[in-house]
Amino acid sequence: MSTGQGTATIDFGAYPGSNEATVAVTGQTSISATSKVDVFVMADDSTSDHTAADHRYLKLFAEFLAGTPTNGTGFTIYGRCIDRMQGTFALRWVWAD
């Protein structure tokens, strides 16, 4: 069962974009350095830059991982893709002890 959950928007930038992007998740006052974090993409999410169809196929081109949490603060989400991406994508995350 998750203790914390939420959403984040990761931005690969304007054209020509980038292969890597990060987003900091803060405000997680109960998180500890030993908490486990999972990041995922929901198939029907969308942003002003990318449709739900883009999100459905995103896992074919990109991977998203969470860094080690910081006590009482949060964690960083790292995104890396096989080719340059541009614009924003919606991510979801959960964490538990």
Biopython code that builds the backbone (N, CA, C, O; Angstrom):
import numpy as np
from Bio.PDB.StructureBuilder import StructureBuilder

atoms = [
    (1, "MET", "N", (0.842, -1.172, 0.000)),
    (1, "MET", "CA", (0.000, 0.000, 0.000)),
    (1, "MET", "C", (0.889, 1.237, 0.000)),
    (1, "MET", "O", (1.837, 1.325, 0.780)),
    (2, "SER", "N", (0.588, 2.177, -0.862)),
    (2, "SER", "CA", (1.418, 3.375, -0.949)),
    (2, "SER", "C", (1.129, 4.331, 0.202)),
    (2, "SER", "O", (0.003, 4.423, 0.690)),
    (3, "THR", "N", (2.163, 5.033, 0.619)),
    (3, "THR", "CA", (2.045, 6.063, 1.640)),
    (3, "THR", "C", (1.844, 7.411, 0.986)),
    (3, "THR", "O", (1.031, 8.210, 1.450)),
    (4, "GLY", "N", (2.574, 7.679, -0.088)),
    (4, "GLY", "CA", (2.456, 8.928, -0.817)),
    (4, "GLY", "C", (2.208, 8.660, -2.276)),
    (4, "GLY", "O", (2.671, 7.659, -2.823)),
    (5, "GLN", "N", (1.479, 9.553, -2.906)),
    (5, "GLN", "CA", (1.228, 9.415, -4.336)),
    (5, "GLN", "C", (1.012, 10.790, -4.931)),
    (5, "GLN", "O", (0.637, 11.731, -4.232)),
    (6, "GLY", "N", (1.256, 10.898, -6.242)),
    (6, "GLY", "CA", (1.056, 12.180, -6.880)),
    (6, "GLY", "C", (1.407, 12.149, -8.349)),
    (6, "GLY", "O", (1.614, 11.090, -8.942)),
    (7, "THR", "N", (1.470, 13.338, -8.921)),
    (7, "THR", "CA", (1.790, 13.485, -10.334)),
    (7, "THR", "C", (2.944, 14.463, -10.493)),
    (7, "THR", "O", (3.212, 15.283, -9.615)),
    (8, "ALA", "N", (3.607, 14.360, -11.612)),
    (8, "ALA", "CA", (4.689, 15.279, -11.950)),
    (8, "ALA", "C", (4.687, 15.448, -13.463)),
    (8, "ALA", "O", (4.202, 14.584, -14.193)),
    (9, "THR", "N", (5.220, 16.545, -13.918)),
    (9, "THR", "CA", (5.365, 16.795, -15.345)),
    (9, "THR", "C", (6.851, 16.937, -15.642)),
    (9, "THR", "O", (7.538, 17.789, -15.079)),
    (10, "ILE", "N", (7.324, 16.086, -16.535)),
    (10, "ILE", "CA", (8.733, 16.143, -16.917)),
    (10, "ILE", "C", (8.835, 16.846, -18.264)),
    (10, "ILE", "O", (7.992, 16.653, -19.139)),
    (11, "ASP", "N", (9.868, 17.659, -18.422)),
    (11, "ASP", "CA", (9.998, 18.502, -19.611)),
    (11, "ASP", "C", (11.331, 18.236, -20.309)),
    (11, "ASP", "O", (12.399, 18.469, -19.741)),
    (12, "PHE", "N", (11.255, 17.748, -21.540)),
    (12, "PHE", "CA", (12.451, 17.489, -22.333)),
    (12, "PHE", "C", (12.897, 18.715, -23.116)),
    (12, "PHE", "O", (13.870, 18.644, -23.867)),
    (13, "GLY", "N", (12.207, 19.831, -22.955)),
    (13, "GLY", "CA", (12.615, 21.088, -23.573)),
    (13, "GLY", "C", (12.041, 21.312, -24.959)),
    (13, "GLY", "O", (11.368, 20.457, -25.533)),
    (14, "ALA", "N", (12.333, 22.493, -25.469)),
    (14, "ALA", "CA", (11.886, 22.881, -26.809)),
    (14, "ALA", "C", (12.772, 22.212, -27.869)),
    (14, "ALA", "O", (13.840, 21.684, -27.560)),
    (15, "TYR", "N", (12.313, 22.244, -29.102)),
    (15, "TYR", "CA", (13.074, 21.675, -30.206)),
    (15, "TYR", "C", (14.508, 22.199, -30.179)),
    (15, "TYR", "O", (14.693, 23.409, -30.045)),
    (16, "PRO", "N", (15.513, 21.368, -30.296)),
    (16, "PRO", "CA", (15.480, 19.973, -30.697)),
    (16, "PRO", "C", (15.278, 18.991, -29.550)),
    (16, "PRO", "O", (15.352, 17.782, -29.771)),
    (17, "GLY", "N", (15.029, 19.463, -28.343)),
    (17, "GLY", "CA", (14.775, 18.566, -27.222)),
    (17, "GLY", "C", (16.034, 17.971, -26.636)),
    (17, "GLY", "O", (17.142, 18.450, -26.875)),
    (18, "SER", "N", (15.842, 16.914, -25.862)),
    (18, "SER", "CA", (16.956, 16.290, -25.162)),
    (18, "SER", "C", (16.697, 14.804, -24.961)),
    (18, "SER", "O", (15.558, 14.342, -25.042)),
    (19, "ASN", "N", (17.768, 14.064, -24.699)),
    (19, "ASN", "CA", (17.647, 12.643, -24.370)),
    (19, "ASN", "C", (17.377, 12.422, -22.888)),
    (19, "ASN", "O", (16.964, 11.336, -22.482)),
    (20, "GLU", "N", (17.611, 13.457, -22.078)),
    (20, "GLU", "CA", (17.458, 13.317, -20.629)),
    (20, "GLU", "C", (16.718, 14.512, -20.044)),
    (20, "GLU", "O", (16.827, 15.636, -20.533)),
    (21, "ALA", "N", (15.959, 14.238, -18.982)),
    (21, "ALA", "CA", (15.254, 15.298, -18.260)),
    (21, "ALA", "C", (15.057, 14.851, -16.819)),
    (21, "ALA", "O", (15.060, 13.657, -16.522)),
    (22, "THR", "N", (14.888, 15.813, -15.939)),
    (22, "THR", "CA", (14.617, 15.507, -14.530)),
    (22, "THR", "C", (13.515, 16.417, -14.022)),
    (22, "THR", "O", (13.255, 17.487, -14.572)),
    (23, "VAL", "N", (12.875, 15.960, -12.954)),
    (23, "VAL", "CA", (11.896, 16.783, -12.248)),
    (23, "VAL", "C", (11.998, 16.436, -10.760)),
    (23, "VAL", "O", (12.048, 15.263, -10.390)),
    (24, "ALA", "N", (12.027, 17.455, -9.925)),
    (24, "ALA", "CA", (12.103, 17.260, -8.473)),
    (24, "ALA", "C", (10.696, 17.189, -7.892)),
    (24, "ALA", "O", (9.839, 18.015, -8.203)),
    (25, "VAL", "N", (10.474, 16.193, -7.048)),
    (25, "VAL", "CA", (9.221, 16.059, -6.307)),
    (25, "VAL", "C", (9.536, 16.438, -4.867)),
    (25, "VAL", "O", (10.364, 15.794, -4.222)),
    (26, "THR", "N", (8.890, 17.464, -4.365)),
    (26, "THR", "CA", (9.143, 17.943, -3.007)),
    (26, "THR", "C", (7.842, 17.933, -2.195)),
    (26, "THR", "O", (6.779, 17.570, -2.699)),
    (27, "GLY", "N", (7.954, 18.338, -0.939)),
    (27, "GLY", "CA", (6.777, 18.409, -0.079)),
    (27, "GLY", "C", (6.364, 17.084, 0.531)),
    (27, "GLY", "O", (5.263, 16.959, 1.069)),
    (28, "GLN", "N", (7.241, 16.094, 0.451)),
    (28, "GLN", "CA", (6.932, 14.771, 0.997)),
    (28, "GLN", "C", (7.525, 14.665, 2.401)),
    (28, "GLN", "O", (8.562, 14.029, 2.590)),
    (29, "THR", "N", (6.881, 15.276, 3.371)),
    (29, "THR", "CA", (7.425, 15.399, 4.718)),
    (29, "THR", "C", (7.559, 14.067, 5.456)),
    (29, "THR", "O", (8.319, 13.977, 6.420)),
    (30, "SER", "N", (6.843, 13.042, 5.025)),
    (30, "SER", "CA", (6.913, 11.735, 5.696)),
    (30, "SER", "C", (7.858, 10.748, 5.018)),
    (30, "SER", "O", (8.055, 9.640, 5.517)),
    (31, "ILE", "N", (8.439, 11.134, 3.895)),
    (31, "ILE", "CA", (9.303, 10.202, 3.168)),
    (31, "ILE", "C", (10.634, 10.050, 3.904)),
    (31, "ILE", "O", (11.119, 10.991, 4.532)),
    (32, "SER", "N", (11.215, 8.854, 3.816)),
    (32, "SER", "CA", (12.522, 8.618, 4.435)),
    (32, "SER", "C", (13.505, 8.163, 3.365)),
    (32, "SER", "O", (13.108, 7.828, 2.249)),
    (33, "ALA", "N", (14.770, 8.155, 3.705)),
    (33, "ALA", "CA", (15.805, 7.751, 2.757)),
    (33, "ALA", "C", (15.690, 6.283, 2.360)),
    (33, "ALA", "O", (16.288, 5.866, 1.367)),
    (34, "THR", "N", (14.932, 5.492, 3.117)),
    (34, "THR", "CA", (14.761, 4.079, 2.799)),
    (34, "THR", "C", (13.416, 3.780, 2.137)),
    (34, "THR", "O", (13.111, 2.618, 1.866)),
    (35, "SER", "N", (12.615, 4.800, 1.875)),
    (35, "SER", "CA", (11.331, 4.600, 1.198)),
    (35, "SER", "C", (11.561, 4.090, -0.222)),
    (35, "SER", "O", (12.589, 4.376, -0.836)),
    (36, "LYS", "N", (10.614, 3.349, -0.722)),
    (36, "LYS", "CA", (10.667, 2.824, -2.093)),
    (36, "LYS", "C", (9.750, 3.669, -2.963)),
    (36, "LYS", "O", (8.603, 3.927, -2.599)),
    (37, "VAL", "N", (10.259, 4.101, -4.116)),
    (37, "VAL", "CA", (9.504, 4.974, -5.005)),
    (37, "VAL", "C", (9.338, 4.305, -6.371)),
    (37, "VAL", "O", (10.273, 3.691, -6.887)),
    (38, "ASP", "N", (8.151, 4.427, -6.947)),
    (38, "ASP", "CA", (7.897, 3.920, -8.292)),
    (38, "ASP", "C", (7.320, 5.049, -9.131)),
    (38, "ASP", "O", (6.479, 5.817, -8.663)),
    (39, "VAL", "N", (7.777, 5.146, -10.374)),
    (39, "VAL", "CA", (7.313, 6.160, -11.322)),
    (39, "VAL", "C", (6.709, 5.436, -12.521)),
    (39, "VAL", "O", (7.265, 4.447, -12.998)),
    (40, "PHE", "N", (5.574, 5.927, -13.007)),
    (40, "PHE", "CA", (4.941, 5.267, -14.139)),
    (40, "PHE", "C", (4.156, 6.257, -14.985)),
    (40, "PHE", "O", (3.901, 7.389, -14.573)),
    (41, "VAL", "N", (3.776, 5.805, -16.182)),
    (41, "VAL", "CA", (2.994, 6.588, -17.129)),
    (41, "VAL", "C", (1.624, 5.937, -17.230)),
    (41, "VAL", "O", (1.522, 4.722, -17.397)),
    (42, "MET", "N", (0.579, 6.736, -17.131)),
    (42, "MET", "CA", (-0.786, 6.228, -17.326)),
    (42, "MET", "C", (-1.154, 6.411, -18.799)),
    (42, "MET", "O", (-0.839, 7.438, -19.400)),
    (43, "ALA", "N", (-1.814, 5.420, -19.368)),
    (43, "ALA", "CA", (-2.101, 5.389, -20.799)),
    (43, "ALA", "C", (-2.984, 6.537, -21.275)),
    (43, "ALA", "O", (-2.859, 6.955, -22.426)),
    (44, "ASP", "N", (-3.860, 7.054, -20.445)),
    (44, "ASP", "CA", (-4.791, 8.084, -20.890)),
    (44, "ASP", "C", (-4.410, 9.493, -20.449)),
    (44, "ASP", "O", (-5.175, 10.431, -20.672)),
    (45, "ASP", "N", (-3.248, 9.658, -19.832)),
    (45, "ASP", "CA", (-2.797, 10.997, -19.458)),
    (45, "ASP", "C", (-2.385, 11.772, -20.704)),
    (45, "ASP", "O", (-2.040, 11.183, -21.729)),
    (46, "SER", "N", (-2.425, 13.080, -20.607)),
    (46, "SER", "CA", (-1.974, 13.934, -21.697)),
    (46, "SER", "C", (-1.460, 15.246, -21.112)),
    (46, "SER", "O", (-1.726, 15.570, -19.954)),
    (47, "THR", "N", (-0.731, 15.985, -21.919)),
    (47, "THR", "CA", (-0.265, 17.326, -21.556)),
    (47, "THR", "C", (-0.588, 18.248, -22.723)),
    (47, "THR", "O", (-1.111, 17.808, -23.747)),
    (48, "SER", "N", (-0.273, 19.520, -22.564)),
    (48, "SER", "CA", (-0.506, 20.451, -23.674)),
    (48, "SER", "C", (0.403, 20.145, -24.861)),
    (48, "SER", "O", (0.128, 20.578, -25.981)),
    (49, "ASP", "N", (1.488, 19.398, -24.623)),
    (49, "ASP", "CA", (2.433, 19.049, -25.689)),
    (49, "ASP", "C", (2.190, 17.675, -26.309)),
    (49, "ASP", "O", (2.519, 17.452, -27.474)),
    (50, "HIS", "N", (1.606, 16.741, -25.523)),
    (50, "HIS", "CA", (1.492, 15.357, -25.995)),
    (50, "HIS", "C", (0.139, 14.753, -25.642)),
    (50, "HIS", "O", (-0.387, 14.949, -24.547)),
    (51, "THR", "N", (-0.406, 14.016, -26.599)),
    (51, "THR", "CA", (-1.719, 13.393, -26.466)),
    (51, "THR", "C", (-1.649, 12.115, -25.621)),
    (51, "THR", "O", (-0.571, 11.656, -25.243)),
    (52, "ALA", "N", (-2.818, 11.563, -25.340)),
    (52, "ALA", "CA", (-2.878, 10.274, -24.653)),
    (52, "ALA", "C", (-2.210, 9.186, -25.496)),
    (52, "ALA", "O", (-1.554, 8.300, -24.947)),
    (53, "ALA", "N", (-2.367, 9.241, -26.811)),
    (53, "ALA", "CA", (-1.707, 8.260, -27.688)),
    (53, "ALA", "C", (-0.196, 8.348, -27.543)),
    (53, "ALA", "O", (0.481, 7.321, -27.514)),
    (54, "ASP", "N", (0.340, 9.552, -27.453)),
    (54, "ASP", "CA", (1.785, 9.718, -27.237)),
    (54, "ASP", "C", (2.197, 9.077, -25.919)),
    (54, "ASP", "O", (3.242, 8.430, -25.850)),
    (55, "HIS", "N", (1.404, 9.244, -24.886)),
    (55, "HIS", "CA", (1.719, 8.670, -23.581)),
    (55, "HIS", "C", (1.655, 7.137, -23.622)),
    (55, "HIS", "O", (2.449, 6.468, -22.960)),
    (56, "ARG", "N", (0.716, 6.580, -24.395)),
    (56, "ARG", "CA", (0.600, 5.119, -24.491)),
    (56, "ARG", "C", (1.855, 4.489, -25.080)),
    (56, "ARG", "O", (2.227, 3.380, -24.696)),
    (57, "TYR", "N", (2.509, 5.178, -26.001)),
    (57, "TYR", "CA", (3.702, 4.626, -26.655)),
    (57, "TYR", "C", (5.005, 5.107, -26.039)),
    (57, "TYR", "O", (6.079, 4.693, -26.474)),
    (58, "LEU", "N", (4.933, 5.959, -25.051)),
    (58, "LEU", "CA", (6.133, 6.552, -24.461)),
    (58, "LEU", "C", (7.100, 5.513, -23.897)),
    (58, "LEU", "O", (8.314, 5.676, -24.023)),
    (59, "LYS", "N", (6.587, 4.455, -23.282)),
    (59, "LYS", "CA", (7.457, 3.434, -22.678)),
    (59, "LYS", "C", (8.300, 2.691, -23.716)),
    (59, "LYS", "O", (9.284, 2.045, -23.355)),
    (60, "LEU", "N", (7.937, 2.769, -24.979)),
    (60, "LEU", "CA", (8.762, 2.162, -26.024)),
    (60, "LEU", "C", (10.040, 2.950, -26.267)),
    (60, "LEU", "O", (11.023, 2.413, -26.777)),
    (61, "PHE", "N", (10.022, 4.229, -25.897)),
    (61, "PHE", "CA", (11.130, 5.120, -26.206)),
    (61, "PHE", "C", (11.843, 5.689, -24.991)),
    (61, "PHE", "O", (12.969, 6.173, -25.106)),
    (62, "ALA", "N", (11.204, 5.636, -23.829)),
    (62, "ALA", "CA", (11.765, 6.302, -22.650)),
    (62, "ALA", "C", (11.571, 5.462, -21.393)),
    (62, "ALA", "O", (10.685, 4.611, -21.312)),
    (63, "GLU", "N", (12.431, 5.732, -20.423)),
    (63, "GLU", "CA", (12.351, 5.071, -19.117)),
    (63, "GLU", "C", (12.417, 6.158, -18.054)),
    (63, "GLU", "O", (13.096, 7.171, -18.219)),
    (64, "PHE", "N", (11.691, 5.926, -16.952)),
    (64, "PHE", "CA", (11.657, 6.891, -15.859)),
    (64, "PHE", "C", (11.975, 6.185, -14.558)),
    (64, "PHE", "O", (11.370, 5.164, -14.228)),
    (65, "LEU", "N", (12.929, 6.734, -13.820)),
    (65, "LEU", "CA", (13.386, 6.151, -12.570)),
    (65, "LEU", "C", (13.399, 7.213, -11.484)),
    (65, "LEU", "O", (13.562, 8.402, -11.759)),
    (66, "ALA", "N", (13.226, 6.770, -10.253)),
    (66, "ALA", "CA", (13.289, 7.686, -9.115)),
    (66, "ALA", "C", (14.645, 7.565, -8.445)),
    (66, "ALA", "O", (15.176, 6.468, -8.273)),
    (67, "GLY", "N", (15.195, 8.711, -8.072)),
    (67, "GLY", "CA", (16.431, 8.731, -7.308)),
    (67, "GLY", "C", (16.153, 8.395, -5.843)),
    (67, "GLY", "O", (14.998, 8.297, -5.431)),
    (68, "THR", "N", (17.208, 8.221, -5.070)),
    (68, "THR", "CA", (17.081, 7.938, -3.642)),
    (68, "THR", "C", (16.374, 9.096, -2.944)),
    (68, "THR", "O", (16.761, 10.251, -3.117)),
    (69, "PRO", "N", (15.342, 8.796, -2.157)),
    (69, "PRO", "CA", (14.626, 9.864, -1.465)),
    (69, "PRO", "C", (15.502, 10.593, -0.447)),
    (69, "PRO", "O", (16.462, 10.035, 0.083)),
    (70, "THR", "N", (15.152, 11.843, -0.190)),
    (70, "THR", "CA", (15.770, 12.655, 0.844)),
    (70, "THR", "C", (14.780, 12.765, 2.003)),
    (70, "THR", "O", (13.627, 13.147, 1.805)),
    (71, "ASN", "N", (15.234, 12.431, 3.210)),
    (71, "ASN", "CA", (14.360, 12.458, 4.392)),
    (71, "ASN", "C", (13.539, 13.735, 4.465)),
    (71, "ASN", "O", (14.076, 14.841, 4.398)),
    (72, "GLY", "N", (12.228, 13.568, 4.604)),
    (72, "GLY", "CA", (11.343, 14.693, 4.827)),
    (72, "GLY", "C", (11.215, 15.674, 3.686)),
    (72, "GLY", "O", (10.635, 16.745, 3.861)),
    (73, "THR", "N", (11.742, 15.336, 2.515)),
    (73, "THR", "CA", (11.719, 16.282, 1.398)),
    (73, "THR", "C", (11.061, 15.708, 0.149)),
    (73, "THR", "O", (10.009, 16.188, -0.273)),
    (74, "GLY", "N", (11.667, 14.694, -0.442)),
    (74, "GLY", "CA", (11.146, 14.127, -1.674)),
    (74, "GLY", "C", (12.198, 13.360, -2.436)),
    (74, "GLY", "O", (13.052, 12.706, -1.837)),
    (75, "PHE", "N", (12.146, 13.434, -3.752)),
    (75, "PHE", "CA", (13.035, 12.657, -4.611)),
    (75, "PHE", "C", (13.068, 13.304, -5.990)),
    (75, "PHE", "O", (12.273, 14.195, -6.290)),
    (76, "THR", "N", (13.987, 12.850, -6.816)),
    (76, "THR", "CA", (14.095, 13.334, -8.188)),
    (76, "THR", "C", (13.707, 12.214, -9.138)),
    (76, "THR", "O", (14.095, 11.061, -8.945)),
    (77, "ILE", "N", (12.939, 12.558, -10.165)),
    (77, "ILE", "CA", (12.600, 11.615, -11.225)),
    (77, "ILE", "C", (13.533, 11.895, -12.395)),
    (77, "ILE", "O", (13.680, 13.036, -12.833)),
    (78, "TYR", "N", (14.162, 10.831, -12.894)),
    (78, "TYR", "CA", (15.072, 10.922, -14.031)),
    (78, "TYR", "C", (14.416, 10.265, -15.243)),
    (78, "TYR", "O", (13.910, 9.147, -15.150)),
    (79, "GLY", "N", (14.427, 10.953, -16.363)),
    (79, "GLY", "CA", (13.912, 10.394, -17.607)),
    (79, "GLY", "C", (15.016, 10.314, -18.635)),
    (79, "GLY", "O", (15.818, 11.236, -18.776)),
    (80, "ARG", "N", (15.053, 9.216, -19.347)),
    (80, "ARG", "CA", (16.052, 9.032, -20.407)),
    (80, "ARG", "C", (15.357, 8.345, -21.582)),
    (80, "ARG", "O", (14.604, 7.388, -21.402)),
    (81, "CYS", "N", (15.624, 8.851, -22.787)),
    (81, "CYS", "CA", (14.998, 8.266, -23.969)),
    (81, "CYS", "C", (16.044, 7.924, -25.025)),
    (81, "CYS", "O", (17.164, 8.433, -25.001)),
    (82, "ILE", "N", (15.655, 7.052, -25.948)),
    (82, "ILE", "CA", (16.598, 6.567, -26.948)),
    (82, "ILE", "C", (16.862, 7.595, -28.041)),
    (82, "ILE", "O", (17.865, 7.505, -28.749)),
    (83, "ASP", "N", (15.983, 8.555, -28.178)),
    (83, "ASP", "CA", (16.158, 9.630, -29.148)),
    (83, "ASP", "C", (15.720, 10.925, -28.474)),
    (83, "ASP", "O", (15.102, 10.886, -27.410)),
    (84, "ARG", "N", (16.018, 12.024, -29.054)),
    (84, "ARG", "CA", (15.613, 13.297, -28.440)),
    (84, "ARG", "C", (14.092, 13.401, -28.402)),
    (84, "ARG", "O", (13.405, 13.129, -29.386)),
    (85, "MET", "N", (13.594, 13.798, -27.250)),
    (85, "MET", "CA", (12.176, 14.079, -27.075)),
    (85, "MET", "C", (12.057, 15.577, -26.871)),
    (85, "MET", "O", (13.038, 16.250, -26.556)),
    (86, "GLN", "N", (10.870, 16.088, -27.050)),
    (86, "GLN", "CA", (10.642, 17.498, -26.763)),
    (86, "GLN", "C", (9.293, 17.658, -26.090)),
    (86, "GLN", "O", (8.384, 16.851, -26.284)),
    (87, "GLY", "N", (9.175, 18.706, -25.300)),
    (87, "GLY", "CA", (7.917, 18.988, -24.620)),
    (87, "GLY", "C", (7.756, 18.226, -23.321)),
    (87, "GLY", "O", (8.682, 17.588, -22.820)),
    (88, "THR", "N", (6.545, 18.318, -22.795)),
    (88, "THR", "CA", (6.244, 17.758, -21.476)),
    (88, "THR", "C", (5.445, 16.465, -21.568)),
    (88, "THR", "O", (4.676, 16.247, -22.504)),
    (89, "PHE", "N", (5.653, 15.618, -20.570)),
    (89, "PHE", "CA", (4.900, 14.383, -20.410)),
    (89, "PHE", "C", (4.433, 14.296, -18.962)),
    (89, "PHE", "O", (5.123, 14.746, -18.047)),
    (90, "ALA", "N", (3.256, 13.715, -18.767)),
    (90, "ALA", "CA", (2.693, 13.534, -17.431)),
    (90, "ALA", "C", (3.189, 12.214, -16.844)),
    (90, "ALA", "O", (3.165, 11.178, -17.507)),
    (91, "LEU", "N", (3.633, 12.270, -15.604)),
    (91, "LEU", "CA", (4.076, 11.073, -14.884)),
    (91, "LEU", "C", (3.273, 10.942, -13.595)),
    (91, "LEU", "O", (2.742, 11.926, -13.080)),
    (92, "ARG", "N", (3.191, 9.750, -13.094)),
    (92, "ARG", "CA", (2.589, 9.499, -11.790)),
    (92, "ARG", "C", (3.611, 8.763, -10.940)),
    (92, "ARG", "O", (4.487, 8.073, -11.462)),
    (93, "TRP", "N", (3.493, 8.915, -9.628)),
    (93, "TRP", "CA", (4.441, 8.278, -8.725)),
    (93, "TRP", "C", (3.745, 7.857, -7.438)),
    (93, "TRP", "O", (2.732, 8.428, -7.034)),
    (94, "VAL", "N", (4.327, 6.834, -6.807)),
    (94, "VAL", "CA", (3.892, 6.370, -5.489)),
    (94, "VAL", "C", (5.131, 6.055, -4.681)),
    (94, "VAL", "O", (6.173, 5.713, -5.240)),
    (95, "TRP", "N", (5.022, 6.170, -3.363)),
    (95, "TRP", "CA", (6.127, 5.749, -2.512)),
    (95, "TRP", "C", (5.560, 5.115, -1.244)),
    (95, "TRP", "O", (4.456, 5.429, -0.799)),
    (96, "ALA", "N", (6.355, 4.219, -0.687)),
    (96, "ALA", "CA", (5.972, 3.516, 0.535)),
    (96, "ALA", "C", (7.238, 3.144, 1.294)),
    (96, "ALA", "O", (8.324, 3.083, 0.718)),
    (97, "ASP", "N", (7.088, 2.894, 2.603)),
    (97, "ASP", "CA", (8.218, 2.460, 3.427)),
    (97, "ASP", "C", (8.303, 0.958, 3.464)),
    (97, "ASP", "O", (9.193, 0.405, 4.110)),
]
sb = StructureBuilder()
sb.init_structure("model")
sb.init_model(0)
sb.init_chain("A")
sb.init_seg("    ")
for serial, (resi, resn, name, xyz) in enumerate(atoms, 1):
    if name == "N":
        sb.init_residue(resn, " ", resi, " ")
    sb.init_atom(name, np.array(xyz, "f"), 0.0, 1.0, " ", f" {name:<3s}", serial, name[0])
structure = sb.get_structure()
